[in-house]
Amino acid sequence: MEKNLASVFRTARAETPGAARGVFLDSAGSSLPPRAVTDTVVDHLRREAEIGGYAAAAERADELAAVRASVGRLLGAPAHTVALSDSATRAWCDVFYAVPLAPGDRILLSPVEYATGAIAALQRARATGAVVERMPADDTGAIDVAALHRVLDDRVKLVSLVHAPTNSGLVNPVREVVDAAHGVGALVLLDACQSVGQIDLDVRELGVDALSATGRKWLRGPRGTGMLYVAEHLLATLEPRSLDLHSAAWTGPASYEIADDARRFETWEHDVAARLGLGVAADGILALGPRAVEAAVRERADHLRGALGELDRVTIRDPRPGEHGTALSGIVTFTVDGVDPHAVKARLAEQDVTVTVSPRSSTLFDMTARGLDAVVRASPHCFLTVDQLDAAVSAVAGLR
């Protein structure tokens, strides 16, 4: 049974040494890890210093193997469909560049596409003769599913779907987009970088063909970690653009055999300490209960969004709750009249309030459509108190 919100808060706060310091509002960037994650990483690095990296890894072989299973439970995926990586970018690109494309094939991007996906799509289009197009959006920036149906055809081979963008609290309608895309035989690659760890999700229910995410954000794992889910039907058909002796076996002087599971998207060398920490982070979210974590994050984001919205000089840059048919994510974005977003970040930092800035270049389509150069981004996790959130609002109110 899922824990109640008060229990989630108490546990998460007790486990997070940095939670009581100032007001940390950048879990959408790189969150504060629980003590167990940090201890796991540091302890393993110390063990490597004592006996060497190979021997230290061998001691933790069972725990390393269990990381895929933990990530799989978090995503609702079998362990053999999960690959571990050094970043969400690497994971996303490994699948994206493995999908065959030919001249005239269509790649569809989200209206809130992140810069990495757009750049990769443009590069592949240049190399293959494919074309890059943007999916239609409604007036909130979400994908307009009805309009999407009208532009789909059998030339669409790949749909890059951003679950929750980096620059607002929007959450896209994943299942509806997946069903539409699959109707014309297209693959859907879900960028879940800003949703895994704060939104309870299940790849089987979403129906996506692949999903990529990072460890450092809402999951509260170490930097330099990422994860990839690849649906069963793709594992036997996609050949990664690069292989090594982990992702494939050298079977003869002129032959090799690719791994028959998602490890084909991994490499032999990796940060063992960080990967162990990722497993601990995933287990931590599972222990708290993903649905309870989602509710706790949303409760804090709603409180912060509402309080900021009452300030005279502040404009909330997220969709209105329910405006696009789903709840908002834990990302709260805003601007302050007369104060540049970068100056807002700097002045809040002087008061020990940590936020960040999302620039136009990160989500060019969406920010251009909304006439924005940058927004302030605040992303509260479940370890924050209401008093801390109110302190952040007071700090924003005092900006001049």
C-alpha positions as a Markdown table, in Angstrom:
| # | Residue | x | y | z |
|---|---|---|---|---|
| 1 | Met | 0.0 | 0.0 | 0.0 |
| 2 | Glu | 1.2 | 3.5 | -0.8 |
| 3 | Lys | 2.4 | 5.6 | 2.1 |
| 4 | Asn | 0.5 | 8.7 | 3.0 |
| 5 | Leu | 2.0 | 12.1 | 2.1 |
| 6 | Ala | 3.1 | 13.0 | 5.6 |
| 7 | Ser | 5.0 | 9.7 | 5.9 |
| 8 | Val | 6.7 | 10.2 | 2.5 |
| 9 | Phe | 7.8 | 13.7 | 3.6 |
| 10 | Arg | 9.1 | 12.6 | 6.9 |
| 11 | Thr | 11.1 | 9.7 | 5.4 |
| 12 | Ala | 12.4 | 11.7 | 2.5 |
| 13 | Arg | 13.4 | 14.6 | 4.6 |
| 14 | Ala | 15.2 | 12.4 | 7.2 |
| 15 | Glu | 17.1 | 10.7 | 4.5 |
| 16 | Thr | 18.2 | 13.9 | 2.8 |
| 17 | Pro | 21.0 | 15.8 | 4.6 |
| 18 | Gly | 20.7 | 18.8 | 2.4 |
| 19 | Ala | 17.0 | 19.2 | 2.7 |
| 20 | Ala | 17.1 | 21.6 | 5.7 |
| 21 | Arg | 19.6 | 24.0 | 4.1 |
| 22 | Gly | 17.9 | 27.0 | 2.5 |
| 23 | Val | 15.2 | 26.2 | -0.1 |
| 24 | Phe | 16.3 | 23.8 | -2.8 |
| 25 | Leu | 14.1 | 24.2 | -5.8 |
| 26 | Asp | 16.1 | 22.5 | -8.6 |
| 27 | Ser | 15.2 | 18.8 | -8.6 |
| 28 | Ala | 14.4 | 19.2 | -12.3 |
| 29 | Gly | 18.1 | 20.0 | -12.7 |
| 30 | Ser | 20.1 | 17.8 | -10.3 |
| 31 | Ser | 18.3 | 17.0 | -7.0 |
| 32 | Leu | 19.6 | 16.4 | -3.5 |
| 33 | Pro | 20.4 | 12.7 | -3.1 |
| 34 | Pro | 19.4 | 10.7 | -0.1 |
| 35 | Arg | 22.2 | 9.8 | 2.3 |
| 36 | Ala | 22.1 | 6.1 | 1.3 |
| 37 | Val | 22.8 | 7.1 | -2.4 |
| 38 | Thr | 25.8 | 9.2 | -1.4 |
| 39 | Asp | 27.1 | 6.6 | 1.1 |
| 40 | Thr | 26.9 | 3.9 | -1.5 |
| 41 | Val | 28.8 | 5.8 | -4.1 |
| 42 | Val | 31.5 | 7.0 | -1.7 |
| 43 | Asp | 31.9 | 3.7 | 0.0 |
| 44 | His | 32.5 | 1.9 | -3.3 |
| 45 | Leu | 35.0 | 4.5 | -4.5 |
| 46 | Arg | 36.9 | 3.9 | -1.2 |
| 47 | Arg | 36.8 | 0.2 | -1.8 |
| 48 | Glu | 38.2 | 0.6 | -5.3 |
| 49 | Ala | 41.1 | 2.5 | -3.7 |
| 50 | Glu | 41.7 | -0.4 | -1.4 |
| 51 | Ile | 41.5 | -3.4 | -3.7 |
| 52 | Gly | 41.2 | -2.0 | -7.3 |
| 53 | Gly | 38.2 | -1.4 | -9.5 |
| 54 | Tyr | 37.8 | -4.9 | -10.9 |
| 55 | Ala | 37.9 | -6.7 | -7.6 |
| 56 | Ala | 35.6 | -4.1 | -6.0 |
| 57 | Ala | 33.1 | -4.6 | -8.8 |
| 58 | Ala | 33.3 | -8.3 | -8.5 |
| 59 | Glu | 32.3 | -8.0 | -4.8 |
| 60 | Arg | 29.2 | -6.2 | -5.8 |
| 61 | Ala | 28.3 | -8.2 | -8.8 |
| 62 | Asp | 24.9 | -9.3 | -7.5 |
| 63 | Glu | 23.9 | -5.7 | -6.5 |
| 64 | Leu | 25.1 | -4.4 | -9.9 |
| 65 | Ala | 22.9 | -7.0 | -11.7 |
| 66 | Ala | 20.0 | -6.0 | -9.5 |
| 67 | Val | 20.1 | -2.4 | -10.6 |
| 68 | Arg | 18.3 | -3.2 | -13.9 |
| 69 | Ala | 15.6 | -5.0 | -12.0 |
| 70 | Ser | 15.1 | -2.0 | -9.7 |
| 71 | Val | 14.9 | 0.4 | -12.6 |
| 72 | Gly | 12.6 | -2.0 | -14.4 |
| 73 | Arg | 10.2 | -2.1 | -11.4 |
| 74 | Leu | 10.1 | 1.6 | -11.4 |
| 75 | Leu | 9.2 | 1.7 | -15.1 |
| 76 | Gly | 6.9 | -1.3 | -15.1 |
| 77 | Ala | 9.4 | -3.1 | -17.4 |
| 78 | Pro | 11.1 | -6.5 | -17.3 |
| 79 | Ala | 14.8 | -6.3 | -16.4 |
| 80 | His | 16.0 | -7.6 | -19.7 |
| 81 | Thr | 14.4 | -4.7 | -21.5 |
| 82 | Val | 16.4 | -2.1 | -19.4 |
| 83 | Ala | 19.8 | -0.8 | -20.3 |
| 84 | Leu | 21.9 | 1.4 | -18.1 |
| 85 | Ser | 23.8 | 4.4 | -19.4 |
| 86 | Asp | 25.8 | 7.4 | -18.4 |
| 87 | Ser | 23.1 | 9.9 | -19.2 |
| 88 | Ala | 19.6 | 10.3 | -20.5 |
| 89 | Thr | 21.1 | 11.9 | -23.6 |
| 90 | Arg | 23.2 | 8.9 | -24.3 |
| 91 | Ala | 20.3 | 6.6 | -23.8 |
| 92 | Trp | 18.0 | 8.6 | -26.0 |
| 93 | Cys | 20.5 | 8.9 | -28.8 |
| 94 | Asp | 21.4 | 5.2 | -28.7 |
| 95 | Val | 17.9 | 4.3 | -29.7 |
| 96 | Phe | 17.2 | 7.2 | -31.9 |
| 97 | Tyr | 20.3 | 6.7 | -34.1 |
| 98 | Ala | 19.5 | 2.9 | -34.3 |
| 99 | Val | 16.2 | 3.4 | -36.0 |
| 100 | Pro | 16.6 | 3.0 | -39.8 |
| 101 | Leu | 15.6 | 6.1 | -41.9 |
| 102 | Ala | 15.4 | 6.7 | -45.6 |
| 103 | Pro | 14.9 | 9.7 | -47.9 |
| 104 | Gly | 11.4 | 11.1 | -47.4 |
| 105 | Asp | 10.8 | 9.4 | -44.0 |
| 106 | Arg | 9.2 | 11.8 | -41.5 |
| 107 | Ile | 10.5 | 12.4 | -38.0 |
| 108 | Leu | 8.0 | 14.2 | -35.7 |
| 109 | Leu | 9.2 | 16.3 | -32.8 |
| 110 | Ser | 7.2 | 17.5 | -29.8 |
| 111 | Pro | 6.1 | 21.1 | -29.7 |
| 112 | Val | 8.1 | 21.2 | -26.4 |
| 113 | Glu | 11.1 | 19.3 | -27.8 |
| 114 | Tyr | 14.3 | 19.6 | -25.9 |
| 115 | Ala | 17.4 | 20.8 | -27.8 |
| 116 | Thr | 19.1 | 17.4 | -27.8 |
| 117 | Gly | 16.2 | 15.7 | -29.6 |
| 118 | Ala | 15.9 | 18.5 | -32.1 |
| 119 | Ile | 19.6 | 18.6 | -32.9 |
| 120 | Ala | 19.9 | 14.9 | -33.3 |
| 121 | Ala | 16.8 | 14.8 | -35.6 |
| 122 | Leu | 18.2 | 17.6 | -37.8 |
| 123 | Gln | 21.6 | 15.8 | -38.0 |
| 124 | Arg | 19.9 | 12.5 | -39.0 |
| 125 | Ala | 17.7 | 14.2 | -41.5 |
| 126 | Arg | 20.8 | 15.8 | -43.1 |
| 127 | Ala | 22.5 | 12.4 | -43.3 |
| 128 | Thr | 19.5 | 10.3 | -44.5 |
| 129 | Gly | 17.2 | 12.5 | -46.4 |
| 130 | Ala | 14.5 | 12.2 | -43.8 |
| 131 | Val | 12.5 | 15.3 | -42.9 |
| 132 | Val | 11.9 | 16.8 | -39.5 |
| 133 | Glu | 8.5 | 18.2 | -38.6 |
| 134 | Arg | 6.8 | 19.5 | -35.5 |
| 135 | Met | 3.7 | 17.9 | -34.1 |
| 136 | Pro | 0.7 | 20.3 | -33.8 |
| 137 | Ala | 0.2 | 21.9 | -30.5 |
| 138 | Asp | -2.8 | 23.3 | -28.7 |
| 139 | Asp | -2.7 | 26.7 | -27.0 |
| 140 | Thr | -1.0 | 25.4 | -24.0 |
| 141 | Gly | 1.9 | 23.8 | -25.9 |
| 142 | Ala | 0.6 | 20.3 | -25.4 |
| 143 | Ile | 0.3 | 18.0 | -28.4 |
| 144 | Asp | -3.0 | 18.4 | -30.1 |
| 145 | Val | -4.0 | 14.8 | -30.6 |
| 146 | Ala | -6.9 | 15.5 | -32.9 |
| 147 | Ala | -4.7 | 17.6 | -35.2 |
| 148 | Leu | -2.0 | 15.0 | -35.0 |
| 149 | His | -4.3 | 12.3 | -36.5 |
| 150 | Arg | -4.8 | 14.6 | -39.5 |
| 151 | Val | -1.1 | 14.9 | -40.3 |
| 152 | Leu | 0.0 | 11.3 | -39.7 |
| 153 | Asp | 0.7 | 8.9 | -42.6 |
| 154 | Asp | 2.8 | 5.9 | -43.3 |
| 155 | Arg | 5.9 | 8.0 | -44.0 |
| 156 | Val | 6.1 | 8.9 | -40.3 |
| 157 | Lys | 8.7 | 6.5 | -38.9 |
| 158 | Leu | 9.7 | 8.0 | -35.6 |
| 159 | Val | 7.9 | 10.2 | -33.1 |
| 160 | Ser | 10.0 | 11.9 | -30.4 |
| 161 | Leu | 7.6 | 12.5 | -27.5 |
| 162 | Val | 8.6 | 14.6 | -24.5 |
| 163 | His | 6.6 | 13.5 | -21.5 |
| 164 | Ala | 7.2 | 16.6 | -19.3 |
| 165 | Pro | 9.2 | 19.5 | -20.8 |
| 166 | Thr | 12.1 | 21.2 | -19.1 |
| 167 | Asn | 10.5 | 24.7 | -19.3 |
| 168 | Ser | 7.0 | 24.3 | -17.8 |
| 169 | Gly | 4.7 | 22.2 | -15.8 |
| 170 | Leu | 3.0 | 20.7 | -18.8 |
| 171 | Val | 2.5 | 16.9 | -19.0 |
| 172 | Asn | 1.8 | 15.6 | -22.5 |
| 173 | Pro | -0.9 | 12.9 | -23.3 |
| 174 | Val | 1.4 | 10.0 | -23.9 |
| 175 | Arg | -1.0 | 7.1 | -24.5 |
| 176 | Glu | -3.2 | 9.1 | -27.0 |
| 177 | Val | -0.1 | 10.1 | -29.0 |
| 178 | Val | 1.2 | 6.5 | -28.9 |
| 179 | Asp | -2.0 | 5.1 | -30.2 |
| 180 | Ala | -2.2 | 7.6 | -33.0 |
| 181 | Ala | 1.5 | 7.0 | -34.0 |
| 182 | His | 1.1 | 3.2 | -33.9 |
| 183 | Gly | -1.9 | 3.5 | -36.2 |
| 184 | Val | 0.5 | 4.4 | -39.0 |
| 185 | Gly | 3.3 | 2.1 | -37.9 |
| 186 | Ala | 5.5 | 4.7 | -36.4 |
| 187 | Leu | 7.8 | 4.2 | -33.4 |
| 188 | Val | 7.4 | 6.4 | -30.3 |
| 189 | Leu | 10.5 | 7.3 | -28.2 |
| 190 | Leu | 9.5 | 8.9 | -24.9 |
| 191 | Asp | 11.8 | 11.4 | -23.3 |
| 192 | Ala | 11.0 | 10.8 | -19.7 |
| 193 | Cys | 13.9 | 12.8 | -18.3 |
| 194 | Gln | 11.6 | 15.1 | -16.3 |
| 195 | Ser | 9.0 | 12.5 | -15.3 |
| 196 | Val | 10.8 | 9.4 | -14.0 |
| 197 | Gly | 11.1 | 9.9 | -10.2 |
| 198 | Gln | 8.3 | 12.4 | -9.9 |
| 199 | Ile | 5.4 | 10.9 | -12.0 |
| 200 | Asp | 4.3 | 7.3 | -11.4 |
| 201 | Leu | 4.4 | 5.7 | -14.9 |
| 202 | Asp | 4.3 | 2.2 | -16.4 |
| 203 | Val | 5.7 | 1.6 | -19.9 |
| 204 | Arg | 3.2 | -1.2 | -20.5 |
| 205 | Glu | 0.3 | 1.2 | -19.9 |
| 206 | Leu | 1.9 | 4.0 | -21.9 |
| 207 | Gly | 2.6 | 1.7 | -24.8 |
| 208 | Val | 5.8 | 3.5 | -25.8 |
| 209 | Asp | 8.5 | 1.7 | -27.9 |
| 210 | Ala | 11.4 | 3.1 | -26.0 |
| 211 | Leu | 11.9 | 5.4 | -23.0 |
| 212 | Ser | 15.0 | 7.3 | -21.8 |
| 213 | Ala | 15.6 | 9.0 | -18.4 |
| 214 | Thr | 18.3 | 10.3 | -16.1 |
| 215 | Gly | 19.3 | 9.4 | -12.6 |
| 216 | Arg | 20.2 | 12.9 | -11.3 |
| 217 | Lys | 16.9 | 14.7 | -11.5 |
| 218 | Trp | 13.7 | 13.6 | -9.7 |
| 219 | Leu | 15.0 | 10.1 | -9.1 |
| 220 | Arg | 17.7 | 11.7 | -6.9 |
| 221 | Gly | 20.5 | 9.4 | -8.1 |
| 222 | Pro | 24.1 | 10.3 | -9.0 |
| 223 | Arg | 25.1 | 12.4 | -11.9 |
| 224 | Gly | 26.5 | 10.4 | -14.8 |
| 225 | Thr | 23.7 | 7.9 | -14.8 |
| 226 | Gly | 20.9 | 7.2 | -17.2 |
| 227 | Met | 18.4 | 4.5 | -18.2 |
| 228 | Leu | 16.8 | 3.1 | -21.3 |
| 229 | Tyr | 13.8 | 0.9 | -21.8 |
| 230 | Val | 13.4 | -0.8 | -25.2 |
| 231 | Ala | 10.2 | -2.7 | -25.9 |
| 232 | Glu | 10.4 | -6.5 | -26.5 |
| 233 | His | 9.5 | -6.2 | -30.2 |
| 234 | Leu | 12.4 | -3.8 | -30.9 |
| 235 | Leu | 15.1 | -5.7 | -29.1 |
| 236 | Ala | 15.7 | -8.2 | -31.9 |
| 237 | Thr | 15.5 | -5.6 | -34.7 |
| 238 | Leu | 17.5 | -2.6 | -33.7 |
| 239 | Glu | 21.3 | -2.7 | -34.0 |
| 240 | Pro | 23.0 | 0.0 | -32.1 |
| 241 | Arg | 25.4 | 2.3 | -34.0 |
| 242 | Ser | 28.3 | 1.2 | -31.8 |
| 243 | Leu | 29.1 | -2.1 | -30.1 |
| 244 | Asp | 31.7 | -3.5 | -27.8 |
| 245 | Leu | 32.6 | -6.8 | -26.1 |
| 246 | His | 29.7 | -6.2 | -23.6 |
| 247 | Ser | 27.0 | -5.4 | -26.1 |
| 248 | Ala | 28.1 | -8.1 | -28.5 |
| 249 | Ala | 30.3 | -11.3 | -28.6 |
| 250 | Trp | 33.2 | -11.7 | -31.0 |
| 251 | Thr | 32.3 | -15.2 | -32.3 |
| 252 | Gly | 34.8 | -15.6 | -35.1 |
| 253 | Pro | 37.5 | -13.8 | -37.1 |
| 254 | Ala | 34.7 | -12.1 | -39.2 |
| 255 | Ser | 31.6 | -12.5 | -37.1 |
| 256 | Tyr | 29.9 | -11.2 | -34.0 |
| 257 | Glu | 26.7 | -11.8 | -32.1 |
| 258 | Ile | 24.7 | -8.9 | -30.5 |
| 259 | Ala | 23.3 | -9.4 | -27.0 |
| 260 | Asp | 19.7 | -10.6 | -27.2 |
| 261 | Asp | 18.5 | -8.1 | -24.5 |
| 262 | Ala | 18.8 | -4.4 | -23.8 |
| 263 | Arg | 22.4 | -4.8 | -22.9 |
| 264 | Arg | 23.1 | -4.4 | -26.6 |
| 265 | Phe | 22.7 | -0.7 | -25.8 |
| 266 | Glu | 25.3 | -0.7 | -23.0 |
| 267 | Thr | 29.1 | -0.6 | -23.0 |
| 268 | Trp | 31.5 | -2.6 | -20.8 |
| 269 | Glu | 33.1 | 0.3 | -19.1 |
| 270 | His | 30.9 | 2.3 | -16.7 |
| 271 | Asp | 31.0 | 4.1 | -13.4 |
| 272 | Val | 30.3 | 1.2 | -11.0 |
| 273 | Ala | 29.9 | 3.5 | -8.0 |
| 274 | Ala | 27.4 | 5.7 | -9.7 |
| 275 | Arg | 25.5 | 2.7 | -11.1 |
| 276 | Leu | 25.2 | 1.2 | -7.6 |
| 277 | Gly | 23.9 | 4.6 | -6.4 |
| 278 | Leu | 21.3 | 4.6 | -9.1 |
| 279 | Gly | 20.0 | 1.3 | -7.9 |
| 280 | Val | 19.7 | 2.6 | -4.4 |
| 281 | Ala | 17.9 | 5.7 | -5.7 |
| 282 | Ala | 15.4 | 3.6 | -7.6 |
| 283 | Asp | 14.8 | 1.4 | -4.6 |
| 284 | Gly | 14.3 | 4.5 | -2.5 |
| 285 | Ile | 11.5 | 5.8 | -4.7 |
| 286 | Leu | 9.9 | 2.3 | -4.8 |
| 287 | Ala | 10.0 | 2.2 | -1.0 |
| 288 | Leu | 8.4 | 5.6 | -0.6 |
| 289 | Gly | 5.8 | 4.6 | -3.2 |
| 290 | Pro | 5.8 | 6.2 | -6.7 |
| 291 | Arg | 2.2 | 7.4 | -6.5 |
| 292 | Ala | 2.7 | 8.9 | -3.1 |
| 293 | Val | 5.9 | 10.7 | -4.3 |
| 294 | Glu | 4.0 | 12.0 | -7.3 |
| 295 | Ala | 1.2 | 13.3 | -5.0 |
| 296 | Ala | 3.7 | 14.9 | -2.6 |
| 297 | Val | 5.6 | 16.6 | -5.4 |
| 298 | Arg | 2.4 | 17.9 | -7.0 |
| 299 | Glu | 1.1 | 19.2 | -3.6 |
| 300 | Arg | 4.3 | 21.3 | -3.2 |
| 301 | Ala | 4.4 | 22.5 | -6.8 |
| 302 | Asp | 0.7 | 23.5 | -6.6 |
| 303 | His | 1.3 | 25.4 | -3.4 |
| 304 | Leu | 4.3 | 27.2 | -4.8 |
| 305 | Arg | 2.6 | 27.9 | -8.1 |
| 306 | Gly | -0.5 | 29.3 | -6.4 |
| 307 | Ala | 1.5 | 31.5 | -3.9 |
| 308 | Leu | 3.8 | 32.9 | -6.6 |
| 309 | Gly | 0.8 | 33.6 | -8.8 |
| 310 | Glu | -0.7 | 35.9 | -6.2 |
| 311 | Leu | 2.3 | 38.2 | -6.3 |
| 312 | Asp | 1.6 | 41.4 | -8.4 |
| 313 | Arg | 4.8 | 41.3 | -10.5 |
| 314 | Val | 5.0 | 37.6 | -11.1 |
| 315 | Thr | 3.6 | 35.8 | -14.1 |
| 316 | Ile | 3.2 | 32.0 | -14.0 |
| 317 | Arg | 4.4 | 30.5 | -17.3 |
| 318 | Asp | 2.8 | 27.1 | -16.8 |
| 319 | Pro | -0.6 | 26.0 | -18.3 |
| 320 | Arg | -3.5 | 26.5 | -16.0 |
| 321 | Pro | -4.3 | 23.3 | -14.0 |
| 322 | Gly | -6.6 | 21.0 | -16.1 |
| 323 | Glu | -6.2 | 23.3 | -19.1 |
| 324 | His | -4.8 | 20.4 | -21.2 |
| 325 | Gly | -6.7 | 17.5 | -19.6 |
| 326 | Thr | -4.1 | 16.4 | -17.1 |
| 327 | Ala | -2.4 | 17.5 | -13.9 |
| 328 | Leu | 0.7 | 19.6 | -14.0 |
| 329 | Ser | 4.1 | 18.3 | -13.1 |
| 330 | Gly | 6.4 | 19.4 | -10.3 |
| 331 | Ile | 8.0 | 22.1 | -12.5 |
| 332 | Val | 6.9 | 25.6 | -11.7 |
| 333 | Thr | 8.0 | 28.4 | -14.1 |
| 334 | Phe | 7.6 | 32.1 | -13.8 |
| 335 | Thr | 8.9 | 35.5 | -14.7 |
| 336 | Val | 9.2 | 38.7 | -12.6 |
| 337 | Asp | 8.3 | 42.0 | -14.2 |
| 338 | Gly | 11.4 | 44.2 | -14.6 |
| 339 | Val | 13.8 | 41.5 | -13.4 |
| 340 | Asp | 15.8 | 39.3 | -15.9 |
| 341 | Pro | 15.4 | 35.6 | -15.1 |
| 342 | His | 19.1 | 35.2 | -14.6 |
| 343 | Ala | 19.1 | 38.1 | -12.1 |
| 344 | Val | 16.2 | 36.5 | -10.3 |
| 345 | Lys | 18.2 | 33.3 | -10.0 |
| 346 | Ala | 21.3 | 35.2 | -8.7 |
| 347 | Arg | 19.4 | 37.3 | -6.2 |
| 348 | Leu | 17.5 | 34.3 | -4.8 |
| 349 | Ala | 20.8 | 32.4 | -4.4 |
| 350 | Glu | 22.0 | 35.2 | -2.2 |
| 351 | Gln | 19.1 | 34.3 | 0.1 |
| 352 | Asp | 19.9 | 30.6 | -0.1 |
| 353 | Val | 17.0 | 29.8 | -2.5 |
| 354 | Thr | 18.1 | 27.6 | -5.3 |
| 355 | Val | 16.3 | 27.9 | -8.7 |
| 356 | Thr | 17.5 | 27.8 | -12.2 |
| 357 | Val | 16.8 | 29.4 | -15.6 |
| 358 | Ser | 15.3 | 27.7 | -18.6 |
| 359 | Pro | 16.5 | 29.6 | -21.7 |
| 360 | Arg | 14.9 | 29.8 | -25.1 |
| 361 | Ser | 17.6 | 27.7 | -26.7 |
| 362 | Ser | 16.6 | 24.6 | -24.6 |
| 363 | Thr | 13.0 | 24.5 | -26.0 |
| 364 | Leu | 13.2 | 26.7 | -29.1 |
| 365 | Phe | 9.8 | 25.7 | -30.6 |
| 366 | Asp | 7.8 | 26.4 | -27.4 |
| 367 | Met | 9.6 | 29.4 | -26.1 |
| 368 | Thr | 9.5 | 31.1 | -29.5 |
| 369 | Ala | 5.7 | 30.4 | -29.8 |
| 370 | Arg | 5.2 | 32.0 | -26.4 |
| 371 | Gly | 7.5 | 34.9 | -27.1 |
| 372 | Leu | 9.8 | 34.1 | -24.1 |
| 373 | Asp | 13.6 | 34.4 | -24.0 |
| 374 | Ala | 13.9 | 32.7 | -20.6 |
| 375 | Val | 11.9 | 31.6 | -17.6 |
| 376 | Val | 12.8 | 31.0 | -13.9 |
| 377 | Arg | 12.3 | 27.3 | -13.1 |
| 378 | Ala | 11.5 | 26.1 | -9.6 |
| 379 | Ser | 11.1 | 22.4 | -8.9 |
| 380 | Pro | 10.3 | 21.3 | -5.4 |
| 381 | His | 10.7 | 17.7 | -4.3 |
| 382 | Cys | 8.8 | 15.9 | -1.6 |
| 383 | Phe | 11.5 | 16.6 | 1.1 |
| 384 | Leu | 10.6 | 20.4 | 1.3 |
| 385 | Thr | 8.3 | 21.9 | 4.0 |
| 386 | Val | 5.6 | 24.4 | 3.3 |
| 387 | Asp | 7.5 | 26.9 | 5.4 |
| 388 | Gln | 10.4 | 26.6 | 3.0 |
| 389 | Leu | 8.2 | 27.1 | 0.0 |
| 390 | Asp | 6.7 | 30.2 | 1.6 |
| 391 | Ala | 10.2 | 31.5 | 2.4 |
| 392 | Ala | 11.0 | 31.2 | -1.3 |
| 393 | Val | 7.8 | 33.1 | -2.2 |
| 394 | Ser | 8.7 | 35.9 | 0.2 |
| 395 | Ala | 12.2 | 36.1 | -1.3 |
| 396 | Val | 10.6 | 36.5 | -4.8 |
| 397 | Ala | 8.2 | 39.1 | -3.5 |
| 398 | Gly | 11.1 | 41.2 | -2.2 |
| 399 | Leu | 12.9 | 41.3 | -5.5 |
| 400 | Arg | 13.5 | 44.8 | -6.9 |
